[in-house]
Amino acid sequence: RTFVTNCSNTQVYVHDVDKFYMTNNVIVGGEYGIVSRRNKRQRLYHNTVFVNGSTAFSGKAKAGVILQGERLFGNTSPSTIYFAGNLVYTVGAPSLIVYDIDVSNFRLVSNYNNLFNPGGIVVQLRQDTTQQADEAEIIKKEYTKIKDWNTAGSLGTDTSTSLDASSIASHPVFIKILSGIGSSDTSIIDLHLLQNSPVLEKVPSWFFTSDSKYIPSDFNVEDIS
């Protein structure tokens, strides 16, 4: 379990590795929360990410979480990305950015998350190919509602279940105000939810079992807390 706060650019950036396992972490501040690019066997469970741009180099948030699957030329079966039980709260930026090639080829398992960006984009779908003059990645579609994102595709492990079918987009109601983390009066991070938090009421229970739909065989379920 790690607490990462107030880097001015990206809090966590990992690329081109095998077994990127990230569980039970708290990520706060900067322009980006978690950026995972071209990694093999990505498993992200029970992470809390808050990005509002208050400590960002550019003065604004750019994304909560970016997940891009491995890109192995000639490999017809890259590994599946697992993203479940996470809370991503952004202000003025997409909570989650994923890639069309991973979604269309059923390489993403995303569910039981809370993806919250008040009045903004919840999920952004991008294309790998950078054909624009400024080398920017191409945005294929943006979703401001979870129910619309549900229609983009299905889980890589179960085509009868939509992406984030049991996820929500709701204010988590933290006891501590995350934007104040790092100041002298908020040195202790408390991310417990209030009893009336909509997260406790709306997200269906998700039990950490050996069910391969959400937990692949290479991951130890006991690492999730």
Disulfide bonds with the S-S distance in Angstrom:
none
